[in-house]
Amino acid sequence: MDNGILAQILRNPDLCSMGHGQDADTGNLGMGWLYYALARMYQPRHVVCIGSWRGFVPLMFAQGMHDNGHGRVTFIDPGMVDD
């Protein structure tokens, strides 16, 4: 994962307060590393994320698939936050 992308994600307070164990001070994506690793390891053509509040999980899958050079993410969130 590109360090610039990592820094950009960790600078976003909405993404860092989602309960996935992220820690901007240490540069740790918490559970985000797992979602990213699953995309890198299994190299899916398509991932569907249903319900993710602000989109942290689909973002991590999308970054992994981008780094793979292929794939797409469909994000469905019927309870999308609009605050």
C-alpha positions in Angstrom: 0.0 0.0 0.0 1.3 3.4 -0.9 2.3 5.5 2.1 0.5 8.5 0.7 -2.8 6.6 0.6 -2.2 5.3 4.1 -1.5 8.8 5.5 -4.6 10.2 3.7 -6.8 7.5 5.3 -5.4 8.0 8.7 -5.8 11.8 8.5 -9.5 11.4 8.1 -11.2 11.6 11.5 -14.4 10.0 10.3 -12.5 6.9 9.0 -10.3 6.7 12.2 -13.3 6.7 14.6 -15.1 3.7 13.1 -14.1 1.0 15.6 -11.7 -1.0 13.4 -8.7 -0.4 15.7 -7.1 2.3 13.6 -4.4 4.4 15.2 -3.2 7.5 13.3 -0.4 8.1 15.8 1.3 4.7 15.0 0.2 4.5 11.3 -1.9 1.4 12.1 -5.0 0.6 10.0 -6.1 -2.0 12.6 -8.6 -4.4 11.0 -8.1 -2.4 7.7 -5.0 -4.5 7.2 -7.1 -7.6 7.2 -9.6 -6.3 4.6 -6.7 -5.1 2.5 -4.8 -8.5 2.9 -7.9 -10.5 1.9 -8.2 -8.6 -1.4 -4.4 -9.0 -2.1 -4.3 -12.7 -1.2 -7.5 -13.9 -2.9 -7.4 -11.4 -5.8 -11.2 -11.3 -6.3 -12.7 -9.9 -9.5 -15.6 -8.4 -7.5 -16.3 -7.6 -3.9 -19.7 -6.6 -2.6 -19.9 -4.7 0.8 -23.3 -4.4 2.3 -23.5 -1.9 5.1 -20.3 -0.1 6.1 -21.4 3.2 7.6 -18.7 5.6 6.2 -17.1 3.2 3.8 -13.9 2.1 5.6 -14.2 -1.6 4.6 -15.0 -1.0 0.9 -12.1 1.5 0.8 -9.7 -1.1 2.1 -10.9 -3.7 -0.3 -10.7 -1.2 -3.2 -7.2 -0.3 -2.3 -6.1 -3.9 -2.2 -7.8 -4.6 -5.6 -6.2 -1.4 -7.0 -2.8 -2.7 -5.9 -3.7 -6.1 -7.6 -4.3 -4.3 -10.8 -7.9 -5.5 -11.3 -11.3 -5.9 -9.6 -14.2 -3.7 -8.6 -16.1 -3.0 -5.4 -19.8 -2.6 -5.1 -20.8 -0.7 -1.9 -24.5 -1.0 -0.8 -25.4 0.8 2.3 -29.2 1.1 2.9 -28.6 3.0 6.1 -26.0 5.5 4.7 -25.0 8.1 7.2 -25.9 11.6 6.1 -24.7 13.7 9.0 
